[in-house]
Amino acid sequence: MLDYRFPTALQMVLSVAMAEQMGKRSTSAILAYGLEANPSLIRKLMVPLTRDGIIVSTLGRTGSIHLGRPANEITLRDIYSSVIEDKKLWASRPDVQARCVVSANTCWYFKAIAEEAEQASLEVLQKRTIADALLELEKGDTSGCLRVPDICEQSSEKK
């Protein structure tokens, strides 16, 4: 089963950061609409992101969601670690009875490979910040939303 928490949380944080740059307001309803995600998933992901100071949410009629610290201080690893917590990238099979060289050694071998892959992934995510990601997205934008910033917001307000 695929786990969409990290990519969804990354999109959320990037959307909040972009809205801040444009002087726009972010709410869970706007995020849910823009990401085509269930509002309950957005609220669920906001819990660890808020707990870890990645985002800050204010309540009430004029409430909104903001970055908890500057975009250049939030790494993709921060977001990943926040929403995934201690879940490993790959899970090994439980220890099996040693009936041959393979069954006797596959568990520790796979755990070592999985740990190496996990560390490599975390190192890649550590090198990228939200500020870096926004610059890359702006360079590659083909949506027209940056040229006409109200397009995305107007669509969400119609709902």
Backbone hydrogen bonds, N-H to C=O, Kabsch-Sander energy under -0.5 kcal/mol:
donor,donor_aa,acceptor,acceptor_aa,energy
4,Y,2,L,-0.6
8,T,4,Y,-1.9
9,A,5,R,-2.8
10,L,6,F,-2.9
11,Q,7,P,-2.1
12,M,8,T,-2.4
13,V,9,A,-2.6
14,L,10,L,-2.6
15,S,11,Q,-2.5
16,V,12,M,-2.5
17,A,13,V,-2.6
18,M,14,L,-2.6
19,A,15,S,-2.5
20,E,16,V,-2.3
21,Q,17,A,-2.1
22,M,18,M,-1.8
23,G,20,E,-1.2
24,K,19,A,-3.2
31,L,27,T,-2.5
32,A,28,S,-2.6
33,Y,29,A,-2.3
34,G,30,I,-2.8
35,L,31,L,-2.4
36,E,32,A,-0.6
36,E,33,Y,-1.1
37,A,32,A,-2.4
41,L,38,N,-0.9
42,I,38,N,-1.8
43,R,39,P,-2.5
44,K,40,S,-2.2
45,L,41,L,-2.5
46,M,42,I,-1.6
47,V,43,R,-0.9
47,V,44,K,-0.5
49,L,45,L,-1.5
50,T,46,M,-2.6
51,R,47,V,-2.6
52,D,48,P,-2.2
53,G,50,T,-1.7
54,I,49,L,-2.4
55,I,49,L,-1.4
56,V,66,H,-2.9
58,T,64,S,-2.8
63,G,60,G,-1.8
65,I,26,S,-2.1
66,H,56,V,-2.9
68,G,54,I,-3.0
69,R,54,I,-0.6
73,E,70,P,-2.2
74,I,71,A,-0.9
75,T,73,E,-0.6
76,L,125,L,-1.0
76,L,128,R,-2.4
77,R,125,L,-1.1
79,I,75,T,-1.5
80,Y,76,L,-2.6
81,S,77,R,-3.2
82,S,78,D,-1.9
83,V,79,I,-2.3
84,I,80,Y,-2.6
85,E,81,S,-1.3
87,K,84,I,-1.7
99,R,97,Q,-1.0
104,A,100,C,-2.2
105,N,101,V,-1.0
105,N,102,V,-0.8
106,T,102,V,-2.5
109,Y,105,N,-1.9
110,F,106,T,-3.2
111,K,107,C,-2.3
112,A,108,W,-1.9
113,I,109,Y,-2.1
114,A,110,F,-3.0
115,E,111,K,-2.3
116,E,112,A,-2.0
117,A,113,I,-2.4
118,E,114,A,-2.5
119,Q,115,E,-2.5
120,A,116,E,-2.1
121,S,117,A,-2.3
122,L,118,E,-2.5
123,E,119,Q,-2.2
124,V,120,A,-1.9
125,L,121,S,-2.3
126,Q,122,L,-2.0
127,K,123,E,-1.0
127,K,124,V,-0.6
128,R,125,L,-1.0
130,I,71,A,-1.0
130,I,74,I,-2.2
131,A,71,A,-1.4
133,A,129,T,-2.3
134,L,130,I,-2.5
135,L,131,A,-1.9
136,E,132,D,-2.2
137,L,133,A,-2.6
138,E,134,L,-2.6
139,K,135,L,-2.1
140,G,136,E,-1.9
141,D,137,L,-0.5
141,D,138,E,-0.8
148,V,144,G,-2.2
151,I,148,V,-2.0
153,E,149,P,-0.7
154,Q,150,D,-3.4
155,S,151,I,-1.8
156,S,152,C,-1.5
157,E,153,E,-1.8
158,K,154,Q,-1.2
159,K,156,S,-0.6
